Amino acid sequence: MTPRSRPPGRSARIAEHTPARYPNSVRSTRRHTTPQQTRRVAMLQQAGADSIAIGHGRHPAPVTAARARHAAWTTAGAGVLDSVDWPETAASWLRPARRLTAGAPDARVLTDSIAGCAQVLRRLAQQANWTPARTVGFAGLARDHLVALAAPISLAGMTGPTATGGTWRIGDDHVILTDEPHRLR
């Protein structure tokens, strides 16, 4: 069953009791590091992204990170089609998901708690022009909890930088650290 063909009456929203099984999933993200920001720009450039959409929760850390991402990306000469925020709890995350896919950005950058991003990702999966491989998350999302909370959709191909400048990606059903931090010599 694909996300777009879910049975009638089944919501894309994560049931309220589900995040309780993953207590760390509702914690706000930590401050974002310079190596993480630098690596993210490099990852987006290597992927050939020119225009991006930035999505973030409303806690201070994701807001600050999104602003830094916007500044770094536009300083690099690229474009930000939209910067979208969402509340911690909502009836639906469809509106943010639609805004993140409007204008067909080359990539999407997401930051929030794991539970917040999982809610948005479940709605993104219903958008025709969304693919996990064109989605870059912040270091705090590199947890198997994200994969579990986003189910039944597949996040295989989603990537991001680690806090120390390495990278992670999501495989079929778990997060894989794909390299060590790049060190200055």
N, C-alpha and C positions, 0 to 999 in steps of 0.2 A: 504494500500500500504506500503510495507516495503522499507527501504532505498535502499536495493539492487535491488529493482524492479522499480525504478523511471522511468517515461516515457522517451523514447529516446529524446535527445536534451535538457533535463532539467539538468542544472548544479548543482553540489553539492555546488558550491560557493554561498556565501551570496551576494545578489545584492548590489552594491556599495551604493545605497541610504538608505538601510535598517538600518545600524547602526546609522544613523542620528536620527532615532526615539528613540534611547537609548543613549543619549550623554555620559553617564558615562561608556558605554561599551567599548569605545575606549581609555579610560585613562589607563596608565600603572599601574600595581599593585604597592601596597605600600611595604615598607620593611617588611620582614617576621619576625615574633617574635619567640623567644625561645620556649614559650609554644606551638605554632603552629608546630614547627619542632619536638618537643618531642612527641606531640600527633600523628603526621603523622607516625613516626617510630612505635609507639605502634599500630596504626591502621593497618599498613601493616603487622606487626608481627602477630597480632590477626587474620588477614585474611589468614595467612599461606604463605605469599609471601616470596620467597627466592630470586628470580631474578626480577628486575624491569627495565623499560625503562623510562627515564626522558625526557619530552618534555617542551620546553620553548620558549618564544619570545626573541627578541634580545635587548630589553630595559635593562638598568642596573639592575633594581630590579629583574626581572625574571632570568637573568643570574646569579646574586649573589645567589638567592634562589636555583637555580638548582645546583650550585657548592656546596652549603651547604648541600643540600639533598644527593648529590653523596657522600660527605665526611661522613655524618652521617650514611648512609646506608652501606657503605663499612666498616666503623669502627665497625658497629654492626655485621660484619662477613658475610654479604650477598653480592650479586652480582648485578652490573649494566650492563645490556646487551648493552645499547646504551644511549647516551645523544644527543638529537636531538633538533636543533633550527630551527626557521622559521622566515621569514620576516613579517613585519606588513602588507604589501600588496604583493600579488603574483598572478600569473595566476592560480595557483592551489596549494593546500596543500597536494596533493597526495603523493609526495615523503616523506615528514615528517611522514605522516600516515603509509606508508609502513614500514619505518624504526622503528616506534614505535611498530609495531606488529611483526617484523622480530624476529625470534628466540623464539617466543611464551613466552614472559615474563609473570610472574605470575600476575603482576600489572603494570599499567602505572601511572606516576605522572605528572601532567600538571600544568604549571604556565605561565600566560601571561595576557594581557587584556582580558576582556570577549569576545570581538569581535574576537580577535586572536585565543583564544581557541575554540570558536564556529566554526570557519573556519576549524580547524584541526579535531574537533569532527565530523563534517559532513563528512569528508573524512574517519575518523576512522570507522564510521558506515558501510562503504562499504567493510571493511576488514573482512574476514571470521572468524578470531580468536579474534575479539574485542567484549567486552561486557562492558556496563557502570558500572556494579557492580565491575569490576576489574580496575576501573579508580578512582584515588584519585586526587582531585584538591586542590589548595591552597585556603586560606580563601577568597581572593578577588573574587573567582568564585561563591561564595554562594549567587547568585542573580537570581531572576526570569528572568532577561534580558538574561542570558545564555540559559535558557530553550527556550525562545522566539526566539533567534537568531539561535539556533541549529535546530529548527523545519524545516522539519517534522520528524526528527529522535527523538527517545525517549532517554532521559538521565536517566530514572528511575533506581535508584540503585547507581548512582555515588555518592561518598561521599568525605568528606574532613574535616580537622580541622578548627576551628575558630581561630581568632587571639589570643583569650584568653585561648585556650586549650580545648574548647568544640568540638562538632562535628556537621556536617550538612550532609544531604543527599537529593537527588532529588527524589521526588515522581512522580506521573503520569504527573503533569504539573506545579510543583512549588518546591521551596526549603524549606526544613523543618529543623529547628534547633532541633537536637535530644537529646542533653543533655547540662547541664551547665558545665562550666569549672571545671576541677578537681582542688581542692584546697589542698595545703600542710597543714598538721595539726601538 
